[in-house]
Amino acid sequence: MIIVQRLAWTPSYLRLSAITLALSAASIASPAFALDYSLDLLLGGEATDNINRLPDNQKRDGIESFIGARIGLTHESEAINFESDYRLTYRDFKNDRLETNDEINGSSELLWEILDNRLSWHIDHDISEVLSNDLVPDTVDNKETRQIFSTGPTYTARLSGVDNIIVSLDYTQLSQGNASNESPADRSNIDSERAQADLMWSHSLSSTSTLEVGYANAETQFDNNSPDFKYQQLFAGYNTELASGNYGLRLGANRAERSLINDEQTGVFTAINYNRNFSGNIFSIDIVRQLADSSIGLDRDIDGFNTNNFDEIAVVERTRVDIAYQFQNLCRGCLAELTYTFDNSDFENDELVLSTDTTQDNKDNRVSANLTYNINSRLSTRLLTSYLQTDFSAFDRKDKITEIESQTDWALSAKLALNFYLSYVNRDTQNTPLGDIDYNASTIGISATYTIK
């Protein structure tokens, strides 16, 4: 049984508490705790042909300027691994066509090895700007701040030389602000708390292969008194670790239900990972299919928190496929990578989802390529291109996004570097009742990075 205690934490308190907890745990664990610091100062501007991202017949040019700072902290030791990276940006729009705004994005991760290979504790915090409504253009008035705080222990009990029992407990709190274009009636209030317990038996078949059987139980409570979301998962898995790569497979079942309403869903749980080294080049495949809560992914290690944002609280079956090939021997001093991602979100039990929200089902198809070239020890450059197409059930809507980005890094000294970047984005939204939306933006920027070690 999982017991969830509701806490009245405000978003501002949550923002500070996550960092404070991480630093406090680190300092307690190691008196000689030392951090590496990095500071980026950002400056740039963006020119667009559709600043308000409205239908084509209402296009207006616009110019945006921004300044900001990025602060990074890292520490690695036998007991503590800590990484923190936050970016604060202030944006100003010419002629006040959009409101000026400031935003913060970033994350902190701390892993404390309390007992070597036996007991560990993690503390994670993530803050980002996400769309309030993905059926509305992604302007600043349609964005809200999402914060996720997660913490809990993992304990490994060694039953024998080949058998382990692994127990994990996790508490997660999600808070989400209001977008300025949202009325109180439109607010979904998806702020929530989740408690999750995982139990897994691991049996070593050999020095390279492992058999595992696992069970997970989670419960989510929502601040808007929406019926609780309960989730169970049972699986069997097999993993192999070889010098040339690793392979893993988990197969099982998952069950989700909403209390007080007739909304119980069952489905097949699948997780496949494949990683292989071919003469220095790396090929990898990751596939996951599982039932999830629409407001937050359920598997922190597999699914992650940076999922699409939905207004509706409902059970969603998500299928995600990531394929990547990394060229490490393409040329001297360069590294190239090709990736493909497929992400399908299918809302279950549509008759319980309100009105037009039944059409929030969507599919992502994304291909990208990037090339990094180290010209010499002080100068490097990176080129990234990507194409993303999202197909929505709503109104036969389709989004196409093309991005091209170039960045050059110049190390002036061991501690100081300059970064120059250019980017171009083209977005074409086909949305029958609202009219097509075309958007082009060109950005230029410069940043200076100072590192203290």
C-alpha positions as CSV (number, residue, x, y, z in Angstrom):
1,M,0.0,0.0,0.0
2,I,1.2,3.5,-0.8
3,I,0.2,6.4,1.3
4,V,0.4,9.9,-0.1
5,Q,0.6,12.9,2.2
6,R,-0.6,16.1,0.6
7,L,1.7,19.1,1.2
8,A,0.8,22.8,0.6
9,W,3.9,23.8,-1.2
10,T,3.8,26.9,-3.4
11,P,5.6,26.9,-6.8
12,S,8.1,29.5,-5.6
13,Y,8.9,27.4,-2.5
14,L,9.2,24.3,-4.6
15,R,11.7,26.0,-6.9
16,L,14.0,26.9,-4.1
17,S,13.5,23.8,-2.0
18,A,14.7,21.4,-4.6
19,I,18.0,23.2,-5.0
20,T,18.4,23.6,-1.3
21,L,17.7,20.0,-0.6
22,A,20.2,18.9,-3.2
23,L,23.0,21.1,-1.9
24,S,22.2,20.2,1.7
25,A,22.3,16.5,1.0
26,A,25.5,16.9,-0.8
27,S,27.2,18.9,1.9
28,I,26.1,16.4,4.6
29,A,27.4,13.5,2.7
30,S,30.8,14.9,2.0
31,P,32.5,17.5,4.2
32,A,35.0,18.2,1.4
33,F,32.2,18.8,-1.1
34,A,33.5,20.8,-4.0
35,L,31.6,22.3,-6.9
36,D,32.7,23.2,-10.4
37,Y,30.9,26.4,-11.6
38,S,30.1,27.7,-15.0
39,L,28.4,31.0,-15.9
40,D,27.1,31.9,-19.4
41,L,26.0,35.5,-20.2
42,L,23.5,35.5,-23.1
43,L,22.6,38.2,-25.7
44,G,20.7,37.9,-28.9
45,G,17.8,38.8,-31.1
46,E,15.1,37.2,-33.3
47,A,13.3,38.4,-36.3
48,T,10.0,36.8,-37.3
49,D,7.4,37.2,-40.1
50,N,4.5,36.3,-37.8
51,I,5.2,37.5,-34.3
52,N,1.7,36.6,-33.0
53,R,1.6,33.3,-34.8
54,L,-1.9,34.0,-36.1
55,P,-3.6,32.8,-39.3
56,D,-1.8,33.8,-42.5
57,N,-4.1,36.7,-43.3
58,Q,-3.3,38.3,-39.9
59,K,0.5,38.1,-40.1
60,R,2.7,40.8,-38.5
61,D,6.5,41.1,-38.5
62,G,8.2,41.4,-35.2
63,I,11.6,41.7,-33.5
64,E,12.4,40.2,-30.2
65,S,15.6,40.8,-28.2
66,F,16.7,38.8,-25.2
67,I,19.4,38.8,-22.4
68,G,20.0,36.1,-19.9
69,A,22.3,34.0,-17.8
70,R,23.0,30.3,-17.4
71,I,24.5,28.9,-14.3
72,G,25.8,25.3,-14.0
73,L,27.1,23.4,-11.0
74,T,28.7,19.9,-11.1
75,H,30.4,17.6,-8.6
76,E,31.5,14.0,-8.9
77,S,32.9,11.8,-6.1
78,E,32.6,8.2,-4.8
79,A,29.5,9.2,-2.7
80,I,28.0,12.2,-4.5
81,N,27.1,12.9,-8.2
82,F,25.5,16.3,-8.6
83,E,24.6,18.3,-11.7
84,S,22.6,21.5,-11.9
85,D,22.0,23.7,-14.9
86,Y,19.5,26.6,-15.0
87,R,18.9,29.3,-17.6
88,L,17.1,32.6,-16.9
89,T,16.1,34.7,-19.8
90,Y,14.4,38.1,-20.2
91,R,12.6,38.8,-23.5
92,D,11.5,42.1,-24.9
93,F,9.3,42.5,-28.0
94,K,9.5,45.6,-30.2
95,N,6.3,47.8,-30.3
96,D,4.8,45.7,-27.4
97,R,3.2,43.3,-29.8
98,L,3.6,40.7,-27.2
99,E,4.1,41.2,-23.4
100,T,7.7,41.2,-22.2
101,N,8.4,38.2,-20.2
102,D,11.1,36.3,-18.2
103,E,11.4,32.6,-18.0
104,I,13.5,30.0,-16.3
105,N,14.4,26.6,-17.6
106,G,16.7,23.9,-16.2
107,S,17.2,21.0,-13.9
108,S,19.1,19.6,-10.9
109,E,20.1,15.9,-10.3
110,L,21.7,14.5,-7.2
111,L,22.6,10.9,-6.5
112,W,23.9,10.1,-3.0
113,E,25.5,6.7,-2.6
114,I,24.8,6.3,1.1
115,L,26.0,2.6,1.3
116,D,28.3,1.5,-1.5
117,N,26.2,-0.5,-4.0
118,R,23.5,-1.0,-1.4
119,L,21.6,2.2,-0.6
120,S,21.3,5.4,-2.6
121,W,19.0,8.4,-2.6
122,H,18.1,10.7,-5.5
123,I,16.8,14.2,-5.6
124,D,15.7,15.7,-9.0
125,H,14.2,19.0,-10.0
126,D,13.0,20.2,-13.4
127,I,11.5,23.5,-14.4
128,S,10.5,24.4,-17.9
129,E,8.1,26.6,-20.0
130,V,5.5,24.4,-21.7
131,L,2.4,25.0,-23.9
132,S,-0.8,25.7,-22.0
133,N,-2.9,24.5,-24.9
134,D,-1.3,22.7,-27.9
135,L,-4.3,23.6,-30.1
136,V,-3.3,27.3,-29.8
137,P,-0.1,28.9,-31.3
138,D,2.9,28.7,-29.0
139,T,3.2,32.4,-28.2
140,V,4.4,33.6,-24.8
141,D,0.9,34.1,-23.5
142,N,0.2,30.4,-24.2
143,K,3.0,29.2,-22.0
144,E,3.1,28.3,-18.4
145,T,5.8,27.2,-15.9
146,R,5.9,23.5,-15.1
147,Q,8.0,22.2,-12.2
148,I,8.6,18.6,-11.2
149,F,10.3,17.6,-7.9
150,S,11.1,14.0,-7.3
151,T,13.0,12.2,-4.5
152,G,13.4,8.8,-2.9
153,P,15.7,5.9,-1.9
154,T,16.8,2.7,-3.7
155,Y,17.9,-0.3,-1.6
156,T,19.6,-3.4,-2.9
157,A,19.4,-6.5,-0.7
158,R,21.9,-9.2,-1.7
159,L,20.3,-12.7,-1.2
160,S,23.2,-14.6,-2.7
161,G,26.0,-14.2,-5.1
162,V,23.6,-14.1,-8.1
163,D,20.3,-12.9,-6.6
164,N,19.4,-9.4,-5.6
165,I,16.1,-7.7,-4.4
166,I,15.9,-4.1,-5.4
167,V,13.4,-1.8,-3.7
168,S,12.7,1.8,-4.8
169,L,10.4,4.4,-3.3
170,D,9.7,7.7,-5.1
171,Y,7.7,10.8,-4.3
172,T,6.9,13.2,-7.1
173,Q,5.2,16.6,-7.1
174,L,4.1,18.4,-10.2
175,S,3.0,22.1,-10.2
176,Q,2.0,24.1,-13.2
177,G,1.3,27.8,-13.4
178,N,-1.4,29.7,-15.4
179,A,-0.8,31.0,-18.9
180,S,-1.8,34.6,-19.4
181,N,-4.3,33.7,-22.1
182,E,-6.1,31.2,-19.8
183,S,-9.4,32.1,-18.1
184,P,-10.2,30.5,-14.7
185,A,-12.8,28.3,-16.4
186,D,-10.2,26.9,-18.8
187,R,-7.7,26.0,-16.1
188,S,-7.3,22.3,-15.8
189,N,-5.5,22.4,-12.4
190,I,-3.3,19.4,-13.1
191,D,-1.1,20.1,-10.0
192,S,-0.5,16.6,-8.5
193,E,1.4,14.4,-6.1
194,R,2.5,10.9,-6.8
195,A,3.9,8.1,-4.7
196,Q,5.4,5.1,-6.4
197,A,7.0,1.8,-5.1
198,D,9.0,-0.6,-7.2
199,L,10.1,-4.1,-6.4
200,M,12.4,-6.1,-8.6
201,W,14.2,-9.5,-8.3
202,S,17.4,-9.7,-10.3
203,H,19.2,-13.1,-11.1
204,S,22.5,-13.3,-12.8
205,L,22.6,-16.1,-15.3
206,S,26.2,-15.4,-16.2
207,S,28.8,-12.7,-15.9
208,T,27.1,-10.9,-18.9
209,S,23.4,-11.7,-18.7
210,T,20.7,-11.1,-16.1
211,L,17.1,-12.2,-15.6
212,E,14.7,-9.8,-13.8
213,V,11.1,-9.8,-12.6
214,G,9.5,-6.5,-11.4
215,Y,6.4,-5.0,-10.0
216,A,5.4,-1.3,-9.7
217,N,2.5,0.4,-7.9
218,A,1.8,4.1,-8.1
219,E,-1.0,6.5,-7.0
220,T,-1.5,10.1,-8.1
221,Q,-3.7,12.7,-6.4
222,F,-4.7,15.9,-8.1
223,D,-5.3,19.3,-6.5
224,N,-8.5,19.8,-8.4
225,N,-10.1,16.8,-6.6
226,S,-10.1,14.9,-9.8
227,P,-10.4,11.1,-9.2
228,D,-7.1,9.5,-8.2
229,F,-5.0,7.9,-10.8
230,K,-3.8,4.4,-9.9
231,Y,-1.3,2.3,-11.8
232,Q,0.2,-1.2,-11.6
233,Q,2.8,-2.8,-13.7
234,L,4.2,-6.4,-13.8
235,F,7.0,-7.5,-16.1
236,A,9.8,-10.0,-16.8
237,G,13.0,-8.9,-18.4
238,Y,16.4,-10.1,-19.8
239,N,19.6,-8.0,-20.1
240,T,23.0,-8.8,-21.7
241,E,26.1,-6.7,-21.3
242,L,28.9,-7.4,-23.8
243,A,32.0,-5.6,-24.9
244,S,30.3,-4.7,-28.2
245,G,27.1,-3.4,-26.7
246,N,24.1,-4.2,-24.5
247,Y,20.6,-5.6,-25.1
248,G,17.5,-5.5,-22.9
249,L,13.9,-6.6,-23.1
250,R,11.0,-6.2,-20.7
251,L,7.6,-7.7,-21.4
252,G,4.6,-7.5,-19.1
253,A,1.2,-6.0,-18.4
254,N,0.1,-2.6,-17.0
255,R,-3.2,-1.6,-15.5
256,A,-4.5,1.9,-14.9
257,E,-7.7,3.1,-13.3
258,R,-9.4,6.2,-12.1
259,S,-11.2,5.9,-8.7
260,L,-14.9,6.8,-8.4
261,I,-15.4,6.5,-12.2
262,N,-15.7,3.6,-14.6
263,D,-12.3,4.1,-16.2
264,E,-10.1,1.0,-16.0
265,Q,-7.6,0.3,-18.7
266,T,-5.2,-2.6,-19.2
267,G,-2.5,-3.0,-21.8
268,V,0.8,-4.7,-22.8
269,F,3.9,-3.2,-21.3
270,T,7.0,-3.4,-23.6
271,A,10.5,-1.9,-23.2
272,I,13.3,-2.8,-25.6
273,N,16.8,-1.4,-25.8
274,Y,19.6,-2.3,-28.1
275,N,23.0,-0.7,-28.3
276,R,25.8,-1.9,-30.5
277,N,29.3,-0.7,-31.4
278,F,30.4,-1.2,-35.0
279,S,34.1,-0.4,-35.4
280,G,33.7,2.8,-33.4
281,N,30.2,3.7,-34.7
282,I,27.3,3.3,-32.3
283,F,23.8,2.1,-33.3
284,S,21.0,2.2,-30.7
285,I,17.2,1.5,-30.5
286,D,14.9,2.2,-27.6
287,I,11.2,1.2,-27.7
288,V,8.6,1.7,-25.0
289,R,4.9,1.1,-24.9
290,Q,3.0,1.7,-21.7
291,L,-0.1,3.2,-20.1
292,A,0.6,6.6,-18.5
293,D,-1.0,9.6,-16.9
294,S,-1.5,12.4,-19.4
295,S,0.0,15.0,-17.1
296,I,3.3,13.2,-16.4
297,G,5.2,10.1,-17.5
298,L,5.2,7.2,-15.1
299,D,8.6,5.7,-15.7
300,R,11.3,8.2,-14.8
301,D,14.1,6.1,-16.3
302,I,12.4,5.3,-19.6
303,D,9.7,7.9,-20.3
304,G,11.1,11.1,-18.8
305,F,9.2,14.1,-17.8
306,N,9.4,16.2,-21.0
307,T,6.3,14.9,-22.6
308,N,3.5,16.7,-24.4
309,N,1.3,18.8,-22.2
310,F,-2.4,18.0,-22.1
311,D,-5.3,19.9,-20.5
312,E,-7.2,16.8,-19.9
313,I,-6.5,14.4,-17.0
314,A,-6.9,10.9,-18.5
315,V,-5.2,7.6,-19.2
316,V,-3.0,7.6,-22.3
317,E,-1.2,4.8,-24.0
318,R,2.1,6.0,-25.2
319,T,4.3,4.3,-27.7
320,R,7.8,5.8,-28.3
321,V,10.6,4.6,-30.6
322,D,14.1,6.2,-30.7
323,I,16.6,5.1,-33.3
324,A,20.1,6.7,-33.5
325,Y,23.3,6.0,-35.4
326,Q,26.5,7.8,-34.3
327,F,29.4,8.2,-36.7
328,Q,32.6,8.5,-34.7
329,N,35.0,7.7,-37.5
330,L,33.5,9.9,-40.2
331,C,36.4,12.2,-40.3
332,R,39.3,13.3,-38.1
333,G,38.0,15.6,-35.3
334,C,34.3,15.2,-36.2
335,L,31.3,13.4,-34.8
336,A,28.0,13.0,-36.7
337,E,24.6,11.5,-35.6
338,L,21.4,10.6,-37.3
339,T,18.2,10.1,-35.2
340,Y,14.6,9.2,-35.7
341,T,11.8,9.4,-33.1
342,F,8.2,8.2,-33.2
343,D,5.9,9.1,-30.4
344,N,2.2,8.2,-30.3
345,S,-0.2,9.3,-27.6
346,D,-3.5,7.6,-27.6
347,F,-6.2,8.7,-25.1
348,E,-8.1,5.8,-23.7
349,N,-11.8,5.6,-22.9
350,D,-12.6,8.7,-25.1
351,E,-16.2,8.8,-24.0
352,L,-15.0,10.0,-20.5
353,V,-12.9,12.8,-22.0
354,L,-14.8,16.1,-22.4
355,S,-16.0,17.4,-25.8
356,T,-13.2,18.4,-28.2
357,D,-10.5,17.0,-25.8
358,T,-11.3,13.6,-27.3
359,T,-9.3,14.7,-30.3
360,Q,-6.0,15.3,-28.5
361,D,-4.6,12.0,-29.8
362,N,-1.4,12.8,-31.7
363,K,1.6,11.2,-33.4
364,D,5.1,12.7,-33.7
365,N,7.6,11.8,-36.4
366,R,11.0,13.5,-36.2
367,V,14.3,13.0,-38.1
368,S,17.4,15.0,-37.2
369,A,21.1,15.1,-38.1
370,N,23.9,16.9,-36.4
371,L,27.6,17.3,-37.1
372,T,30.3,18.5,-34.6
373,Y,33.7,19.3,-35.9
374,N,36.7,20.2,-33.7
375,I,38.8,22.4,-35.8
376,N,41.6,22.6,-33.2
377,S,41.9,22.5,-29.4
378,R,40.3,26.0,-29.1
379,L,37.8,26.1,-32.0
380,S,34.8,23.9,-32.7
381,T,31.6,24.1,-34.7
382,R,28.3,22.3,-34.7
383,L,25.5,22.1,-37.3
384,L,22.0,20.7,-36.5
385,T,19.0,20.1,-38.8
386,S,15.7,18.5,-37.9
387,Y,12.2,18.0,-39.2
388,L,9.2,17.2,-37.0
389,Q,5.7,16.4,-38.2
390,T,2.9,16.1,-35.6
391,D,-0.5,14.8,-36.7
392,F,-3.4,15.6,-34.4
393,S,-6.9,14.0,-34.5
394,A,-8.4,17.4,-33.9
395,F,-9.8,19.0,-37.1
396,D,-7.3,17.0,-39.2
397,R,-4.6,19.3,-37.8
398,K,-1.0,18.8,-38.9
399,D,2.2,20.7,-37.7
400,K,5.4,20.7,-39.6
401,I,8.5,22.2,-38.1
402,T,11.9,22.6,-39.8
403,E,14.9,23.8,-37.8
404,I,18.5,24.6,-38.8
405,E,21.0,25.7,-36.2
406,S,24.7,26.5,-36.3
407,Q,27.0,27.2,-33.3
408,T,30.7,28.0,-33.1
409,D,32.7,27.7,-29.8
410,W,35.9,29.6,-29.3
411,A,38.0,28.8,-26.2
412,L,39.9,32.0,-25.3
413,S,41.5,30.3,-22.3
414,A,41.0,27.3,-20.1
415,K,38.2,29.1,-18.3
416,L,36.7,31.6,-20.8
417,A,34.9,30.8,-24.0
418,L,32.8,32.6,-26.6
419,N,29.8,31.0,-28.3
420,F,28.2,32.3,-31.5
421,Y,25.0,30.8,-32.9
422,L,22.6,31.2,-35.7
423,S,19.2,29.5,-36.1
424,Y,16.3,29.4,-38.5
425,V,12.8,27.9,-37.8
426,N,10.0,27.3,-40.2
427,R,6.6,26.2,-38.8
428,D,3.6,25.3,-40.9
429,T,0.4,24.5,-39.1
430,Q,-2.5,23.2,-41.0
431,N,-5.7,23.6,-38.9
432,T,-8.9,23.7,-40.9
433,P,-11.3,25.7,-38.7
434,L,-8.8,28.3,-37.5
435,G,-6.9,28.8,-40.8
436,D,-3.3,27.9,-41.7
437,I,-0.5,29.4,-39.6
438,D,2.9,29.9,-41.2
439,Y,5.8,31.1,-39.1
440,N,9.5,31.9,-39.9
441,A,12.1,33.0,-37.4
442,S,15.8,33.8,-37.6
443,T,17.9,34.1,-34.5
444,I,21.4,35.4,-33.8
445,G,23.1,35.3,-30.5
446,I,26.3,35.3,-28.6
447,S,27.3,34.1,-25.1
448,A,30.4,34.1,-23.0
449,T,31.1,31.2,-20.7
450,Y,33.3,31.4,-17.6
451,T,34.2,28.2,-15.8
452,I,35.7,27.8,-12.3
453,K,37.2,24.5,-11.4
